[in-house]
Amino acid sequence: MSVTLRQQTRARLITPERQEHGITVALRYVVDDPLAVQVVFPAEVGADGSEVVWVFGRELLERGLRVPAGCGDVHVWPCGRARTVLEVHSAGGMALVQFDEPVLRRFLLRTYSLVPAGQEPLTEAVDRDLSTLFGPT
C-alpha cells in the first residue's frame, strides 16, 4: 500500500501586476515517488478550470528554503526571514507563489520521517520514470 502525505496550507499567488491573492494549496508527498514533492493548486487558478499539479525535486525544495535554487521550470528561494517563493513556468505563463517558510520546513521534515534523505528506494522510481518517458520496453 502506498503512503501519501498531504498537507493543506495557505499561500499567496502574486500576479504580474504585483497583486496578492490568498489561495489554499496542498503539499503532497508520495512514498512511491520518494525524490519528488508536489504542489497542488486549486481549480480556480487553473486556466482550464481544473487543479494544477507541479512536481519537482524534494531536494530542490529543501535547498530553496536556504538559498535561491532551481533551473528550468521551477525555482525556489527564501524571501525575507519567514517566507519562501516558488516560481513555476509553463507554456501558459509564469506563476509566483509565496509560502510561510515554517510550513514548508515542517512538511519537508514529515517527508523525511517517511523516507530519510539518502534512503530513497530508487529502482522502482527510476524504472517508472523511464517507462513514462520512453514507453514500455
BELQUI-V943964 format. One record per residue. N is the residue number from 1. RES is the residue in three letters. SS is DSSP state (H for helix, E for strand, - for the rest). PSI is psi in whole degrees, 0 to 359 (NA if undefined). Layout:
n:N res:RES ss:SS psi:PSI
n:N res:RES ss:SS psi:PSI
This chain:
n:1 res:MET ss:- psi:130
n:2 res:SER ss:- psi:140
n:3 res:VAL ss:- psi:130
n:4 res:THR ss:E psi:128
n:5 res:LEU ss:E psi:128
n:6 res:ARG ss:E psi:130
n:7 res:GLN ss:E psi:119
n:8 res:GLN ss:E psi:146
n:9 res:THR ss:E psi:161
n:10 res:ARG ss:E psi:147
n:11 res:ALA ss:E psi:170
n:12 res:ARG ss:E psi:118
n:13 res:LEU ss:E psi:124
n:14 res:ILE ss:E psi:121
n:15 res:THR ss:- psi:166
n:16 res:PRO ss:- psi:337
n:17 res:GLU ss:- psi:8
n:18 res:ARG ss:- psi:23
n:19 res:GLN ss:- psi:144
n:20 res:GLU ss:E psi:136
n:21 res:HIS ss:E psi:123
n:22 res:GLY ss:E psi:133
n:23 res:ILE ss:E psi:159
n:24 res:THR ss:E psi:125
n:25 res:VAL ss:E psi:164
n:26 res:ALA ss:E psi:132
n:27 res:LEU ss:E psi:133
n:28 res:ARG ss:E psi:141
n:29 res:TYR ss:E psi:127
n:30 res:VAL ss:E psi:121
n:31 res:VAL ss:H psi:329
n:32 res:ASP ss:H psi:346
n:33 res:ASP ss:H psi:70
n:34 res:PRO ss:- psi:343
n:35 res:LEU ss:- psi:353
n:36 res:ALA ss:E psi:153
n:37 res:VAL ss:E psi:159
n:38 res:GLN ss:E psi:144
n:39 res:VAL ss:E psi:121
n:40 res:VAL ss:E psi:115
n:41 res:PHE ss:E psi:144
n:42 res:PRO ss:- psi:159
n:43 res:ALA ss:H psi:326
n:44 res:GLU ss:H psi:345
n:45 res:VAL ss:H psi:351
n:46 res:GLY ss:- psi:141
n:47 res:ALA ss:- psi:328
n:48 res:ASP ss:- psi:12
n:49 res:GLY ss:- psi:14
n:50 res:SER ss:- psi:159
n:51 res:GLU ss:- psi:153
n:52 res:VAL ss:E psi:129
n:53 res:VAL ss:E psi:125
n:54 res:TRP ss:E psi:129
n:55 res:VAL ss:E psi:130
n:56 res:PHE ss:E psi:173
n:57 res:GLY ss:E psi:135
n:58 res:ARG ss:H psi:321
n:59 res:GLU ss:H psi:324
n:60 res:LEU ss:H psi:316
n:61 res:LEU ss:H psi:315
n:62 res:GLU ss:H psi:314
n:63 res:ARG ss:H psi:319
n:64 res:GLY ss:H psi:343
n:65 res:LEU ss:- psi:338
n:66 res:ARG ss:- psi:317
n:67 res:VAL ss:- psi:160
n:68 res:PRO ss:- psi:133
n:69 res:ALA ss:E psi:156
n:70 res:GLY ss:E psi:160
n:71 res:CYS ss:E psi:161
n:72 res:GLY ss:- psi:232
n:73 res:ASP ss:- psi:343
n:74 res:VAL ss:E psi:129
n:75 res:HIS ss:E psi:145
n:76 res:VAL ss:E psi:137
n:77 res:TRP ss:E psi:154
n:78 res:PRO ss:E psi:147
n:79 res:CYS ss:E psi:99
n:80 res:GLY ss:- psi:200
n:81 res:ARG ss:- psi:339
n:82 res:ALA ss:- psi:13
n:83 res:ARG ss:E psi:158
n:84 res:THR ss:E psi:140
n:85 res:VAL ss:E psi:135
n:86 res:LEU ss:E psi:123
n:87 res:GLU ss:E psi:123
n:88 res:VAL ss:E psi:141
n:89 res:HIS ss:E psi:142
n:90 res:SER ss:E psi:178
n:91 res:ALA ss:- psi:333
n:92 res:GLY ss:- psi:353
n:93 res:GLY ss:E psi:201
n:94 res:MET ss:E psi:147
n:95 res:ALA ss:E psi:140
n:96 res:LEU ss:E psi:129
n:97 res:VAL ss:E psi:129
n:98 res:GLN ss:E psi:131
n:99 res:PHE ss:E psi:155
n:100 res:ASP ss:E psi:125
n:101 res:GLU ss:H psi:318
n:102 res:PRO ss:H psi:328
n:103 res:VAL ss:H psi:314
n:104 res:LEU ss:H psi:320
n:105 res:ARG ss:H psi:316
n:106 res:ARG ss:H psi:318
n:107 res:PHE ss:H psi:313
n:108 res:LEU ss:H psi:317
n:109 res:LEU ss:H psi:321
n:110 res:ARG ss:H psi:323
n:111 res:THR ss:H psi:320
n:112 res:TYR ss:H psi:337
n:113 res:SER ss:H psi:334
n:114 res:LEU ss:H psi:313
n:115 res:VAL ss:- psi:101
n:116 res:PRO ss:- psi:150
n:117 res:ALA ss:- psi:136
n:118 res:GLY ss:- psi:353
n:119 res:GLN ss:- psi:20
n:120 res:GLU ss:- psi:128
n:121 res:PRO ss:- psi:101
n:122 res:LEU ss:H psi:335
n:123 res:THR ss:H psi:307
n:124 res:GLU ss:H psi:319
n:125 res:ALA ss:H psi:316
n:126 res:VAL ss:H psi:314
n:127 res:ASP ss:H psi:316
n:128 res:ARG ss:H psi:315
n:129 res:ASP ss:H psi:319
n:130 res:LEU ss:H psi:320
n:131 res:SER ss:H psi:320
n:132 res:THR ss:H psi:319
n:133 res:LEU ss:H psi:315
n:134 res:PHE ss:H psi:352
n:135 res:GLY ss:- psi:169
n:136 res:PRO ss:- psi:148
n:137 res:THR ss:- psi:NA
